Amino acid sequence: MALSLELLSRLESIVGSAYISTDVEVLKAYGHDETEDYSFPPNVVVKPANAFEIAEILKAANDYKMPTTPIGGRTGLSGGALCIYEGIGLSTERLNQILEIDEQNLQVTVEPAVITQVLREAVAEKGLFYPVDPSSMGSCFIGGNIAENSGGARAVKYGVTKDYVLNLEVVLPNGEIIWTGANTLKNSTGYNLTQLMVGSEGTLGVITKIVLKLLPKNSHNVLMLVPFFKAEEACEAVSAIFRAGIVPSALEFMERDAIDWTLQFVEGINVQVPEKVQAHLLIEVDGNYPEILMLEAEKILSVVEHFEIDEVLFADTEDQKNALWKMRRSVAEAVKANSVYKEEDTVVPRYMLPELLTGIKKIGAKYGFQSVCYGHAGDGNLHVNIIKGDLTDEQWQIEVPKGIREIFELTVQLKGTLSGEHGIGFVQKNFMDIAFSKTHLELMERIKHVFDPNNILNPGKIFPDNL
Amino acid sequence: MALSLELLSRLESIVGSAYISTDVEVLKAYGHDETEDYSFPPNVVVKPANAFEIAEILKAANDYKMPTTPIGGRTGLSGGALCIYEGIGLSTERLNQILEIDEQNLQVTVEPAVITQVLREAVAEKGLFYPVDPSSMGSCFIGGNIAENSGGARAVKYGVTKDYVLNLEVVLPNGEIIWTGANTLKNSTGYNLTQLMVGSEGTLGVITKIVLKLLPKNSHNVLMLVPFFKAEEACEAVSAIFRAGIVPSALEFMERDAIDWTLQFVEGINVQVPEKVQAHLLIEVDGNYPEILMLEAEKILSVVEHFEIDEVLFADTEDQKNALWKMRRSVAEAVKANSVYKEEDTVVPRYMLPELLTGIKKIGAKYGFQSVCYGHAGDGNLHVNIIKGDLTDEQWQIEVPKGIREIFELTVQLKGTLSGEHGIGFVQKNFMDIAFSKTHLELMERIKHVFDPNNILNPGKIFPDNL
């Protein structure tokens, strides 16, 4: 799809010549995110300054029926920001201000291009806590977190992005601007368009302001690493911890390979993994009273001791804690550095994790692929990295997708679904029929049509090709 | 609107003759809820046994373009279940089973007509906790809680109904049956129809199965009653408590009149209210460690002591706690017993409460009405009971609504909205233009049209008459 000079000139008059580019290198840079090795550059990149400019861009896009894809931090893992039909790449990067930290109401109002960690640190300085911590928080945008309904390690206790979004300013595809809700903790006033927008992957509108709920900050935490001799037992321990009445602030699972690859990839993490160890749980409890946290840690110990485990490592210093978290957060990059891979974001009720893990390994054996699994086990959210390794291109493109389909079928049988926190975007859309009936998908598509009758905003995402 | 014999006979063949009625007394009984003194009986009441029968009823309603209103526990406060265009009253009362308490995954699957308190007690027996506790929990249905996105006293710490709904089985207006999501804590798979359904007041589908998240049960709590000499200072204390880093499990506000009327109405509550006291805060903290709760209670004391207060009452026994909660939960009934009234469900960011309260009293003075205010102050959710008292019918029907409009305008100016937990239903729909632009309302109406093109399901609710 080529852009007419007329449209280009209209876009330039909206954003100014400094904020529009058709340079090939720029287009290429904006044409990928962290999803495998995909590259889908737009025809033009625009960098509007505010909601009004975004409104004008979307009006122009409607006039020319031009595909327009919102682009955030480009850290997505489902290809939600890829310009698969070219067209306009709409980068939100200039909307990057923290507008107000409201200490009276425990709220923050931000623009979408604020980096999640920057937001977390800014509110922490005021003694406040924004708990959502995706592994990419050092570079992802909060707007993208809302588009994908991102989670992270602390979701197990504190919930995901959707649980913190109170109100959104959104530019609708027709260029009108609305606030979806109110700045209140409770709201029973009409349909919940705020929650409809969260996780809609930039297909229903462009988010330009965000009001988030904050919590008072906790002062203490205890972190421990528990090595298991059997990976399935690590999964079983997860629900046993909850049944003992503990709600940990993080409960992460890492398979042996994930740890080995990460220790090779990241320098300076002093963790020894004995040969018999097949998986780790990284477990954190947090709160304001250290003596209570020690009690809870002891309760957790008494639960995991019912399984075959090696010696538990308690992180005694901040440095040790940071090293363990660095290890956990580096797994995805380490796997990526090791081989071409596909990452699936399966999620099931947490007690189903052992069955899911066993099933994934069986399916891998059937189709001849290796998988490395890790993730937010406390939520039942298992990231499955399928490794290309020595597979031929043919096996990779034909056999592996059959295996992935079987993994998702298993996930849905276990009352889970396709994505816990990465979204469907481009790469998972043709598996949507596994989770939803045709009726259900058509209902979603008609909602999309209500917002975006010309299908200009982020087309080719979420919905399967043959709907 | 009269029903043809043909349609009646079709409905009878669906539910069986024991579960259909056109008896005038029955119609009258199903024609009201707890909203003021409204009465809108349907032409026929049907009591289907399951989702399949509901699907057949909705297909018939579509064939005959017959208004059909889902009816639950009839405890609603916004008239969401009133059959304002007559037609079919669809009572869910026979779908009243707790289907599964899943102790492994901390979930419960229920039918919509389970009474909320019955649900809470059933899971408590297994050591689990469903925190949402609307004042009507002894008689309201969980299905109605979902339709209205109900809150309650514990929402301040634990959130409202929407925060516990994982997945819903819904009969769509065309008779098709879907599950909206998955039984998982995280979900980034397509548009969030689960959350679109929560709070949609029975206008988008009939909920027939519900999967709720549960928590491990806390073992202890501390409850205190703090009497303030100035009502505004009680409101100010609310946000001061949060800023001190405490998240109470309940933080309720009651004006002097609310308490006086309640103590007259309910017998056997041993609370003395000195003359100078103008308002109370009822404050609870909960957790597993009594010594920590005492620390937190002391922190709260040190916050409230900065205001002009009388002696704080600590509830030492279960009986005292129950008495205080009974007092709080009886306020609405006590006000109702005292006078005809209208109840508004305003909600603002919590720090705006003093300004809201002052504004409401000013508006009352301007239009000559008395108001009694109480509610979930920790959430910024203030129930405003406007008392008819000695007002003439003309004042009641013409002047008072002008005042209510001003109250809602003030609420929205303070970044709040019309309803925190009661819904819009029938009685608040003509105030919706205060909170939403025409664009926004039309967007919601087009979503309604996607689900229900013939507008048969609960027509005349949420949307203003002149949209």
Interface residues (C-beta under 8 A of the other chain):
Chain A: D102 E103 Q104 N105 L106 Q107 G127 E148 N149 S150 G151 A155 V156 G159 V160 K162 D163 L172 E176 I178 G181 A182 N183 T184 L185 K186 N187 S188 T189 G190 Y191 N192 L193 Q195 L196 V198 G199 S200 L204 L215 P216 K217 S239 F242 R243 G245 I246 V247 N288 Y289 I292 L295 D345 V347 V348 P349 R350 Y351 M352 H376 D379 G380 N381 V412 K415 G416 T417 L418 S419 G420 E421 H422 G423 I424 M432 A435 F436 S437 T439 H440 L441 L443 M444 R446 I447 K448 V450 F451 I462
Chain B: D102 E103 Q104 N105 L106 Q107 G127 E148 N149 S150 G151 A155 V156 G159 V160 K162 D163 L172 E176 I178 G181 A182 N183 T184 L185 K186 N187 S188 T189 G190 Y191 N192 L193 Q195 L196 V198 G199 S200 L204 L215 P216 K217 S239 F242 R243 G245 I246 V247 N288 Y289 I292 L295 D345 V347 V348 P349 R350 Y351 M352 H376 D379 G380 N381 V412 K415 G416 T417 L418 S419 G420 E421 H422 G423 I424 M432 A435 F436 S437 T439 H440 L441 L443 M444 R446 I447 K448 V450 F451 I462
